[in-house]
Amino acid sequence: MKNTILLFVICSLGSVSFAQTLNKDKGTFKTYEPGYFQNSILKGIEEFESQKGIAKQPSTFKVDISTLNIPASKDDFKSFWHNAPVSQGNTNTCWSFSTTSYLESEIFRTTGQKVSLSPIHTAYYEYIERAENWVKTRGNMNFGEGSEGNAVTKIWKKYGIVPLADYSGLKPGQAFHTHEKMFEELKNYAEFVKKNNIWDETAVVNNFKSILNYYIGTPPAKILVNGREITPLEYMTNVLKFNPADYCDVLSYMQEPYWKQVEYHVPDNWWHNADYYNIPLDDFMTVLKKSIKAGYTLAIGGDVSEAGFLAREANAAVVPSFDIPSAAIDENARQFRFSNETTTDDHGLHIVGYLEKDGVTWFLVKDSGAGSRTGGIEKNKNFGYYFFHEDYVKLKMMDFMVHKDMMKDFLPKFK
């Protein structure tokens, strides 16, 4: 009996000690004034298209940042070469902007060439692929603007790539990309095809091209490089020395077997790609950290709709204790959120650097979205970047693309 009482006292004291040391974040409701998206992107588009109207911002629940120790500046991070952040405007093509940025960094790492490439060239041909698949599946597929990072290497392998200077996807005088009207027209036409059983692939693709060409221009069949005309495929292969097969997409979730290549079950994987290397979460984080610390940047995708995602307040992403304590973040917590759809495939980004701070790793993340630009470049010294705490990556970022060199210790485990 005495031993039982003693054990109870020890356990009780241990519980008190744990409760006293547990970080307790607090939340607050925020009502935001119109930010960069409304004040810069939409206003720029309105001037170009003569549109009007700014939606009222809803109140949202966010962690109170007053007790958080967040990095102050992107200059505190060790970073690796990348082009300056570029806005995706009013489009849902983050997957192309982020992965194109990543591959620009890879081309520099492998060849020393500093190039700016066209994200819209890839988006154009992704729509062509959608048109073909819409006919093949008789409209039984997800039709949206979103896609995955490996769509970029898929498109490059088939169609090549061109410099941004040769194809921007912007009309003269247009400051920001806007695909809203274009996508609406493409979607309406696709539904018309389905409703009327017009399954002529050539006609459907040609009509898609007509819509795309009107809104974002016709991609060049050839470009001039060093006084010689070459195709986008020749540019990728012979000039950039880029091989899409050198890259792999890494995933970590429990609903598919580890150490197998599996499908990533999200709507933006509309072509049901099943080449993702699914590995346990600890290995996922090991590869990610090892890669960035070795100078290999990464394209990454996941959820950016959390109370700890502090775009307006601090250009940062953390996991508040009222969501889940740091010590409890594991593959089960990660899968639970994916299964109940509180983790969704929101956004693609580019990890370009890291910082060791207070015993944890923070990641410097380049962004093409509007959230990281609030305040404008004059007021926001971290304009176009986020700081991701490693807990946020561990819990909410679902996949990344990396050079196979960084997976060489793990690839033999896949059969």
C-alpha positions as CSV (number, residue, x, y, z in Angstrom):
1,M,0.0,0.0,0.0
2,K,2.8,2.4,0.9
3,N,4.5,1.7,-2.4
4,T,1.2,2.4,-4.2
5,I,0.9,5.7,-2.4
6,L,4.5,6.6,-3.1
7,L,4.0,5.8,-6.8
8,F,0.9,7.9,-6.9
9,V,2.7,10.9,-5.3
10,I,5.6,10.6,-7.8
11,C,3.2,10.4,-10.8
12,S,1.2,13.3,-9.4
13,L,4.4,15.4,-9.0
14,G,5.5,14.4,-12.5
15,S,2.1,15.5,-13.9
16,V,2.3,18.8,-12.1
17,S,5.9,19.4,-13.4
18,F,4.7,18.5,-16.9
19,A,1.8,20.9,-16.7
20,Q,4.0,23.7,-15.4
21,T,6.5,23.3,-18.2
22,L,4.0,22.7,-21.0
23,N,3.9,25.7,-23.4
24,K,0.3,27.1,-23.5
25,D,-0.3,29.3,-26.5
26,K,-3.4,31.4,-26.7
27,G,-5.6,32.3,-29.6
28,T,-7.4,35.4,-30.7
29,F,-9.8,36.4,-33.4
30,K,-8.5,38.6,-36.2
31,T,-10.3,40.7,-38.7
32,Y,-8.0,41.7,-41.4
33,E,-8.1,44.8,-43.6
34,P,-7.7,44.1,-47.4
35,G,-4.1,43.1,-48.0
36,Y,-1.7,42.6,-50.9
37,F,-4.1,40.4,-52.9
38,Q,-6.9,43.1,-52.8
39,N,-4.8,46.2,-52.8
40,S,-2.2,45.3,-55.4
41,I,-3.1,42.2,-57.4
42,L,-6.9,42.8,-57.8
43,K,-6.4,46.6,-58.2
44,G,-3.8,45.9,-60.9
45,I,-6.2,43.5,-62.6
46,E,-9.1,45.9,-62.3
47,E,-7.1,48.6,-64.0
48,F,-6.3,46.1,-66.8
49,E,-9.8,44.6,-67.1
50,S,-12.0,47.4,-65.7
51,Q,-13.3,45.2,-62.9
52,K,-14.4,46.5,-59.4
53,G,-15.1,45.1,-56.0
54,I,-13.2,43.9,-53.0
55,A,-14.7,41.2,-50.8
56,K,-15.0,41.9,-47.1
57,Q,-12.5,39.8,-45.1
58,P,-14.0,37.4,-42.5
59,S,-12.9,37.1,-38.9
60,T,-10.4,34.2,-38.4
61,F,-9.0,32.5,-35.3
62,K,-5.2,32.8,-35.0
63,V,-2.6,32.1,-32.4
64,D,-1.5,35.1,-30.3
65,I,2.1,35.8,-31.4
66,S,3.0,37.8,-28.3
67,T,4.7,34.8,-26.6
68,L,6.1,33.2,-29.8
69,N,9.9,33.4,-30.6
70,I,9.8,33.7,-34.3
71,P,12.8,34.6,-36.5
72,A,12.8,38.3,-37.4
73,S,14.4,38.4,-40.8
74,K,15.1,36.2,-43.8
75,D,18.6,37.5,-43.6
76,D,19.1,35.4,-40.4
77,F,18.8,32.2,-42.5
78,K,21.4,30.3,-44.5
79,S,19.9,30.3,-48.0
80,F,20.9,29.0,-51.4
81,W,20.6,30.6,-54.8
82,H,17.1,31.2,-56.0
83,N,15.4,33.9,-58.1
84,A,13.5,36.6,-56.3
85,P,9.9,35.8,-55.4
86,V,7.4,36.2,-58.3
87,S,3.7,36.7,-57.8
88,Q,1.3,34.1,-59.2
89,G,-1.4,36.9,-59.3
90,N,-5.0,35.8,-59.3
91,T,-4.4,32.2,-60.3
92,N,-4.3,28.8,-58.7
93,T,-1.0,27.8,-60.3
94,C,1.2,27.8,-57.2
95,W,2.2,24.2,-58.1
96,S,3.9,25.6,-61.3
97,F,5.4,28.7,-59.8
98,S,6.9,26.9,-56.8
99,T,8.3,23.9,-58.7
100,T,9.6,26.1,-61.5
101,S,11.4,28.2,-58.9
102,Y,12.8,25.0,-57.4
103,L,14.0,23.7,-60.7
104,E,15.7,27.0,-61.5
105,S,17.7,26.6,-58.3
106,E,18.5,23.0,-59.3
107,I,19.7,24.1,-62.7
108,F,22.0,26.6,-61.0
109,R,23.2,24.0,-58.5
110,T,24.0,21.5,-61.3
111,T,25.2,23.8,-64.1
112,G,25.9,27.2,-62.6
113,Q,23.3,28.8,-65.0
114,K,21.1,31.5,-63.5
115,V,17.8,31.3,-65.5
116,S,14.3,32.6,-65.2
117,L,11.8,30.1,-66.7
118,S,8.1,30.4,-67.6
119,P,5.6,28.9,-65.1
120,I,2.8,29.7,-67.5
121,H,4.3,27.6,-70.3
122,T,3.9,24.6,-68.0
123,A,0.4,25.7,-67.0
124,Y,-0.6,26.0,-70.6
125,Y,0.3,22.5,-71.5
126,E,-1.2,21.1,-68.3
127,Y,-4.5,22.4,-69.6
128,I,-3.9,20.6,-72.9
129,E,-3.2,17.4,-71.0
130,R,-6.5,18.0,-69.1
131,A,-8.4,18.4,-72.3
132,E,-7.1,15.2,-73.7
133,N,-7.9,13.3,-70.5
134,W,-11.3,14.9,-70.3
135,V,-12.1,13.2,-73.6
136,K,-10.5,9.9,-72.7
137,T,-12.4,9.7,-69.4
138,R,-15.6,11.1,-70.8
139,G,-15.4,13.9,-68.3
140,N,-14.9,11.6,-65.3
141,M,-12.0,13.5,-63.7
142,N,-11.3,16.5,-61.5
143,F,-11.2,19.6,-63.5
144,G,-9.5,22.6,-61.8
145,E,-6.6,25.0,-61.9
146,G,-4.6,23.1,-59.3
147,S,-2.1,20.4,-59.9
148,E,1.0,18.8,-58.2
149,G,4.7,19.6,-58.4
150,N,5.4,16.5,-60.4
151,A,3.1,17.9,-63.1
152,V,6.0,20.3,-63.9
153,T,8.5,17.5,-64.6
154,K,5.8,15.6,-66.5
155,I,5.1,18.6,-68.8
156,W,8.8,19.4,-69.2
157,K,9.5,15.9,-70.3
158,K,6.9,16.0,-73.0
159,Y,6.9,19.7,-74.1
160,G,10.2,21.2,-72.7
161,I,10.4,24.6,-71.2
162,V,11.2,28.2,-72.3
163,P,12.7,31.3,-70.6
164,L,10.3,33.7,-69.0
165,A,11.4,36.3,-71.5
166,D,10.1,34.2,-74.3
167,Y,6.7,33.5,-72.8
168,S,5.4,35.3,-69.8
169,G,1.6,34.6,-70.2
170,L,1.0,38.3,-69.7
171,K,-0.5,40.7,-72.3
172,P,1.1,44.1,-73.0
173,G,0.3,46.4,-70.0
174,Q,-0.8,43.5,-67.8
175,A,1.0,43.6,-64.4
176,F,-0.5,40.5,-62.8
177,H,-1.6,37.1,-63.9
178,T,-5.3,36.5,-63.8
179,H,-6.9,33.2,-64.9
180,E,-10.3,33.6,-63.4
181,K,-12.2,34.4,-66.7
182,M,-10.0,31.9,-68.6
183,F,-10.7,29.1,-66.3
184,E,-14.4,29.8,-66.2
185,E,-14.5,29.6,-70.0
186,L,-12.5,26.4,-70.1
187,K,-14.7,24.8,-67.5
188,N,-17.9,25.9,-69.2
189,Y,-16.7,24.5,-72.5
190,A,-15.6,21.2,-70.9
191,E,-19.1,20.8,-69.3
192,F,-20.7,21.6,-72.7
193,V,-18.6,18.9,-74.3
194,K,-19.7,16.4,-71.6
195,K,-23.4,17.4,-71.8
196,N,-23.5,17.0,-75.5
197,N,-21.2,14.0,-75.9
198,I,-18.7,15.9,-78.2
199,W,-15.8,13.5,-77.7
200,D,-13.7,14.5,-80.7
201,E,-10.3,14.9,-79.0
202,T,-8.8,17.0,-81.8
203,A,-11.7,19.5,-81.8
204,V,-11.7,19.7,-78.0
205,V,-8.0,20.3,-77.7
206,N,-8.1,22.9,-80.5
207,N,-10.9,24.8,-78.7
208,F,-8.9,24.7,-75.5
209,K,-6.0,26.1,-77.3
210,S,-8.1,28.9,-78.8
211,I,-9.2,29.9,-75.3
212,L,-5.8,29.7,-73.8
213,N,-4.2,31.6,-76.7
214,Y,-6.7,34.4,-76.2
215,Y,-6.0,34.9,-72.5
216,I,-2.4,34.0,-72.0
217,G,-0.9,33.9,-75.5
218,T,0.5,31.1,-77.7
219,P,3.7,29.4,-76.5
220,P,6.6,29.6,-78.9
221,A,7.3,26.5,-81.0
222,K,11.0,27.6,-81.1
223,I,13.1,30.1,-79.3
224,L,16.4,31.9,-80.2
225,V,19.4,30.8,-78.1
226,N,22.9,32.0,-79.0
227,G,21.8,32.9,-82.5
228,R,20.2,29.5,-83.1
229,E,16.5,28.5,-83.2
230,I,15.8,25.5,-81.0
231,T,12.7,23.8,-79.6
232,P,11.7,24.0,-75.9
233,L,12.7,20.3,-75.5
234,E,16.1,21.1,-77.0
235,Y,16.5,24.0,-74.7
236,M,15.7,21.8,-71.7
237,T,18.0,19.0,-72.7
238,N,20.9,20.6,-74.5
239,V,21.1,24.1,-72.8
240,L,19.8,23.6,-69.3
241,K,21.2,20.0,-69.1
242,F,18.1,19.0,-67.2
243,N,16.8,15.5,-66.9
244,P,13.3,15.1,-65.3
245,A,14.1,11.5,-64.3
246,D,16.6,12.8,-61.8
247,Y,13.9,14.0,-59.5
248,C,11.4,12.2,-57.2
249,D,8.4,13.1,-55.2
250,V,8.4,12.0,-51.5
251,L,5.2,11.5,-49.5
252,S,4.5,10.4,-45.9
253,Y,1.2,9.1,-44.9
254,M,-0.1,6.0,-43.3
255,Q,-3.0,5.2,-45.5
256,E,-0.7,3.6,-48.1
257,P,2.2,1.2,-47.4
258,Y,5.5,2.7,-46.5
259,W,8.5,1.8,-48.8
260,K,6.2,1.6,-51.9
261,Q,5.5,4.0,-54.7
262,V,1.9,5.0,-54.2
263,E,-0.8,7.4,-55.4
264,Y,-1.3,10.7,-53.6
265,H,-5.0,10.8,-53.0
266,V,-5.8,14.5,-53.5
267,P,-8.0,16.2,-56.1
268,D,-5.1,18.1,-57.6
269,N,-3.4,14.8,-58.5
270,W,-6.1,14.6,-61.2
271,W,-4.2,12.1,-63.4
272,H,-3.8,9.7,-60.4
273,N,0.0,9.7,-60.4
274,A,1.2,6.7,-58.3
275,D,5.0,7.4,-58.4
276,Y,5.2,9.0,-54.9
277,Y,7.8,7.5,-52.7
278,N,6.0,6.9,-49.4
279,I,8.3,6.8,-46.4
280,P,7.8,7.0,-42.6
281,L,7.5,10.5,-41.1
282,D,10.9,10.4,-39.3
283,D,12.6,9.5,-42.5
284,F,10.6,12.2,-44.4
285,M,12.0,14.8,-42.0
286,T,15.5,13.4,-42.1
287,V,15.7,13.6,-45.9
288,L,14.2,17.1,-45.9
289,K,16.6,18.5,-43.3
290,K,19.6,16.7,-44.7
291,S,18.8,18.0,-48.2
292,I,18.5,21.7,-47.3
293,K,21.5,21.6,-45.1
294,A,23.5,20.1,-47.9
295,G,22.5,22.9,-50.3
296,Y,19.7,21.1,-52.0
297,T,16.5,23.2,-52.0
298,L,13.1,21.5,-52.2
299,A,9.6,22.1,-53.7
300,I,7.1,21.3,-51.0
301,G,3.3,21.2,-50.7
302,G,0.7,21.0,-48.0
303,D,-1.8,22.9,-45.8
304,V,-1.6,26.7,-45.1
305,S,-5.0,27.3,-43.6
306,E,-4.2,26.9,-39.9
307,A,-4.5,29.1,-36.8
308,G,-0.7,28.9,-36.6
309,F,-0.2,30.1,-40.2
310,L,0.7,33.8,-39.5
311,A,1.0,35.3,-42.9
312,R,-0.2,38.8,-41.9
313,E,1.4,38.9,-38.4
314,A,4.9,37.4,-38.9
315,N,5.3,35.7,-42.3
316,A,5.6,32.5,-40.2
317,A,3.9,29.1,-39.7
318,V,3.9,27.4,-36.3
319,V,1.9,24.7,-34.5
320,P,0.1,26.2,-31.4
321,S,0.0,24.0,-28.3
322,F,-3.8,24.3,-28.3
323,D,-3.7,22.4,-31.6
324,I,-1.2,19.7,-30.5
325,P,1.9,19.8,-28.3
326,S,5.1,19.4,-30.1
327,A,6.0,16.1,-28.5
328,A,2.8,14.6,-29.7
329,I,3.3,15.3,-33.4
330,D,3.8,12.0,-35.1
331,E,2.6,10.0,-38.1
332,N,-0.8,9.3,-36.4
333,A,-1.5,13.0,-35.7
334,R,-0.5,13.8,-39.3
335,Q,-2.7,11.1,-40.8
336,F,-5.6,12.0,-38.5
337,R,-5.6,15.5,-39.9
338,F,-5.3,14.3,-43.5
339,S,-8.1,11.8,-43.1
340,N,-10.5,14.2,-41.5
341,E,-9.5,16.8,-44.1
342,T,-8.3,19.5,-41.8
343,T,-5.0,19.0,-43.6
344,T,-5.6,19.7,-47.3
345,D,-3.4,20.1,-50.3
346,D,-3.6,23.9,-50.3
347,H,-0.4,25.3,-51.6
348,G,3.0,24.7,-53.2
349,L,6.1,26.5,-52.0
350,H,9.9,26.4,-52.4
351,I,12.2,25.8,-49.4
352,V,15.4,27.8,-50.0
353,G,17.1,28.0,-46.6
354,Y,17.2,27.1,-43.0
355,L,18.0,28.4,-39.5
356,E,18.8,26.5,-36.3
357,K,17.1,28.4,-33.5
358,D,16.4,27.3,-29.9
359,G,17.1,23.7,-30.7
360,V,14.8,23.5,-33.7
361,T,15.0,24.0,-37.4
362,W,13.2,26.8,-39.1
363,F,12.8,26.7,-42.9
364,L,13.0,29.7,-45.2
365,V,10.2,29.3,-47.7
366,K,9.8,31.2,-50.9
367,D,6.2,31.9,-51.9
368,S,4.3,33.0,-55.0
369,G,1.0,33.7,-53.1
370,A,-0.3,37.0,-51.8
371,G,-0.1,36.2,-48.1
372,S,3.6,36.6,-47.8
373,R,3.4,40.0,-49.5
374,T,1.1,41.8,-47.2
375,G,2.3,45.4,-46.5
376,G,4.1,45.6,-49.8
377,I,7.9,45.4,-50.4
378,E,8.4,48.8,-48.8
379,K,6.9,47.7,-45.4
380,N,7.5,44.0,-45.4
381,K,11.2,43.2,-45.2
382,N,10.4,39.5,-45.7
383,F,8.2,40.1,-48.7
384,G,7.6,36.9,-50.6
385,Y,9.0,34.6,-47.9
386,Y,7.7,32.6,-44.9
387,F,9.4,31.1,-41.9
388,F,8.2,27.5,-41.3
389,H,8.8,25.9,-37.9
390,E,9.9,22.3,-38.3
391,D,6.7,21.2,-36.3
392,Y,4.5,22.8,-39.0
393,V,6.3,21.0,-41.8
394,K,6.1,17.7,-39.9
395,L,2.4,18.0,-39.2
396,K,1.1,19.9,-42.2
397,M,3.4,19.6,-45.3
398,M,2.5,16.4,-47.1
399,D,5.1,16.0,-49.9
400,F,8.2,17.3,-51.4
401,M,10.3,17.0,-54.6
402,V,14.0,16.5,-54.3
403,H,16.9,15.3,-56.4
404,K,17.4,11.5,-56.2
405,D,20.9,12.0,-54.8
406,M,19.2,12.9,-51.5
407,M,17.1,9.7,-51.5
408,K,19.9,7.3,-52.5
409,D,20.0,5.7,-49.0
410,F,16.3,5.0,-49.2
411,L,15.6,4.1,-52.8
412,P,17.0,0.5,-52.5
413,K,14.2,-0.2,-50.0
414,F,11.5,0.3,-52.7
415,K,10.6,-2.7,-54.8
